[in-house]
Amino acid sequence: MKEKIKQFLKENLLGILFLITLIIVVNIELPYYIEAPGGTINLTERIDADYDKKNGSLNMLYVTQYRGNVVTVLLGKILPSWDLYEISNQQISNETATEIHQRNKVMLENSIQAATFVAYANTDKKITITGTKNIVIATTKDNGIHIGDILISADNKTINSILELKDIIDTKNVGDTITLTIKRNEEEKNVEIVIEEDKIIGIATITNYDYELPDELNINFRSGEGGSSGGLILALGIYSEITGTDLLKGRNIAGTGTIDIEGNVGAIDGIKYKIAGAVKDGMDIVLVSPYNYAEAKKVIEDNNYDIELVEISKFEEAIEYLSK
């Protein structure tokens, strides 16, 4: 048996060495990432509520993204539909890929919260805000705060909004310290941060809301999914489910754009890849924000795509248009 193994290794040594080298090369990360045409996520299969599904589909759009290694970077330079970017474009300070992914997960949760509020606010159903969470989405220095930390208090004063934190910081002098109580992995801990020039402490946050809802509503996302660009479509999907309204009318509808709790639709990145993904997956209509409309229109015209483009600045406009 040992002789057979030795003979096999001898006869296939070059192939084995090539395979080992290839595995090593592919797993060496380079400071780049690649963006390419994406696709659609069918929300009618992701939102669970006590209403019948309608004919057609309502879809979020995504950009296909690859981490940089020797193979993907070479392909990014060769393939016309792939674009190569430096990882610093995604970073705030010197973040790792894991930290960027964590921020995208926080942003997705925030998008779901805002979309839920907007959807219910446009019905006669009651939605009650029961609390807020101020969540860290970025740090500009190594100050002991992590992405995903929830701010509880500052100098033992409860923080209900980020403005309250700013008021406390404004009472400090440069060089003073502020003690933040944060929750991380369900455990509370204190972190002392030195106040720097311009009264900054090196963190950025967003606010999530806790609600009491009259319906059983579950929205399912996969572990690799994240970001806030699906807010508009999320709000439309939730609205359709909780009211039983058929916004689809047999159409395959896609869209992209952030949403805030007042129903304003905001800008997103990667519109050309998302339009390409919508066309690839056979969408009839694509909804975009005013900030992305001109670029989306140019992409459609330059590629002779057969898809209807609709500019949406407010959630109510989307409801009105799709109800026709």
C-alpha positions, 0 to 999 in steps of 0.5 A, spaced: 500 500 500 505 504 501 509 503 495 502 504 491 502 511 494 509 513 493 508 511 486 502 515 485 505 521 488 511 520 484 507 520 478 502 526 479 507 530 483 507 536 478 499 536 478 499 536 486 503 541 487 499 545 482 493 544 485 496 546 492 499 552 489 492 554 486 488 553 493 493 558 496 493 563 491 485 563 491 485 564 498 490 570 499 486 576 499 488 582 495 485 589 497 480 589 492 473 587 490 469 586 484 462 588 482 458 585 477 451 584 474 447 582 480 440 579 480 433 579 484 431 577 491 423 575 490 420 578 497 413 574 496 417 568 498 421 571 504 415 575 507 411 570 512 404 573 513 397 571 514 395 573 507 395 569 500 400 570 495 399 574 489 400 572 481 407 576 479 413 577 484 416 583 488 423 583 488 429 587 491 435 588 487 442 586 488 449 587 486 454 581 485 460 582 489 467 578 489 472 579 494 479 580 491 484 574 490 489 573 484 483 570 480 478 575 481 482 581 480 485 578 473 478 577 471 476 584 473 481 587 469 478 582 463 471 581 463 467 588 461 461 587 465 466 586 471 469 592 475 475 592 480 475 597 486 479 598 492 477 595 498 478 602 501 472 604 498 468 600 502 472 602 509 471 607 514 477 607 517 481 600 517 475 595 517 476 588 515 471 585 511 468 581 517 466 588 520 464 591 513 459 585 513 457 586 520 455 593 518 451 591 512 447 586 517 446 592 521 443 596 516 439 591 513 435 590 520 435 598 520 432 598 513 427 592 515 425 597 521 424 603 517 420 599 512 415 596 517 413 603 520 412 606 513 408 600 511 403 600 517 403 608 517 400 608 510 394 603 513 389 604 518 392 599 522 396 601 529 403 601 530 406 602 537 413 604 538 415 601 544 423 603 544 429 605 540 436 602 540 442 607 537 447 602 534 454 603 532 455 602 524 462 605 524 468 607 528 474 612 526 479 609 531 480 604 535 476 606 541 474 600 544 467 600 541 465 595 535 460 595 530 453 593 532 454 595 539 448 598 542 449 605 546 445 604 553 448 610 557 453 616 557 456 618 564 450 614 567 445 618 563 440 614 559 441 615 551 434 615 548 437 619 542 444 620 539 442 628 540 442 626 547 449 623 547 451 630 543 448 634 548 453 630 554 459 631 549 458 638 548 459 639 556 466 636 555 472 639 554 477 636 549 481 631 553 476 629 558 473 622 558 466 620 557 464 613 559 459 609 555 455 603 557 454 599 551 451 592 550 455 587 546 452 580 545 447 581 550 452 583 555 453 590 558 460 593 559 463 600 560 468 603 555 471 610 556 473 614 550 477 621 550 474 627 547 478 629 541 478 636 537 471 638 534 468 634 540 468 628 536 468 621 539 469 617 533 463 613 532 457 613 527 450 610 529 443 609 526 437 608 530 432 602 530 425 602 533 422 597 537 414 596 535 408 592 537 404 590 531 397 587 530 400 582 525 404 576 525 410 578 520 416 575 519 421 577 514 427 572 512 434 573 510 440 569 509 446 570 513 450 573 507 445 578 505 445 585 508 445 593 506 439 598 506 438 599 499 432 594 499 428 599 503 423 601 498 421 594 496 421 591 503 416 597 505 411 595 499 412 588 500 410 589 507 404 593 505 401 588 500 402 583 505 398 586 511 393 589 507 392 584 502 392 589 496 395 586 490 400 591 487 403 586 482 397 585 478 401 579 475 407 583 473 414 582 476 416 588 479 423 590 482 426 596 485 432 599 489 432 605 494 433 606 501 427 608 505 426 613 512 421 613 517 417 618 513 417 614 506 423 618 503 426 614 498 434 615 498 440 613 493 443 607 492 450 604 489 451 600 483 445 601 479 448 599 473 449 592 476 442 592 479 438 594 472 442 588 469 440 583 474 433 586 473 433 585 466 436 578 466 431 575 471 425 578 466 423 584 470 417 588 467 418 594 471 424 597 476 423 602 481 428 607 482 430 613 487 430 620 483 438 620 485 439 614 481 434 615 475 438 619 470 444 613 471 439 608 470 435 611 464 442 611 461 444 604 462 437 602 459 438 606 453 445 604 452 444 597 452 437 597 449 434 594 455 426 592 454 424 594 461 419 600 464 423 605 469 419 609 474 422 614 478 419 614 485 421 619 491 416 617 496 413 611 498 406 613 497 408 615 489 409 607 489 403 605 491 399 610 487 403 607 481 402 600 482 395 601 484 393 603 477 
